[in-house]
Amino acid sequence: MVALQIRDVPDEVRAILADRAQQLGQSLQAYLLALVTSEAERANNLTLLKSFEDRTDGADSTMDETVAEIGTARTERLR
């Protein structure tokens, strides 16, 4: 593994991050590692989603239509 270092972090920002880590029962290092890992995973997800942008397999739904369909399915499931 590699070590990352961030320079010139304002004291206020460091204090906020340390407080948040403490609230979660984590060290500052563990908390920051989780944040960085989460961001990297999101970047991978975005790359994957972009790979489907130009697909031609017959799926013609827009994002809004898909969100509406999911909402309808959830509502029906809760009934």
ABEGO torsion letter per residue (X at the ends): XBBBBBBGBBAAAAAAAAAAAAAAGBBAAAAAAAAAAAAAAAAAAAAAAAAAAABAAGBABBAAAAAAAAAAAAAAAAX
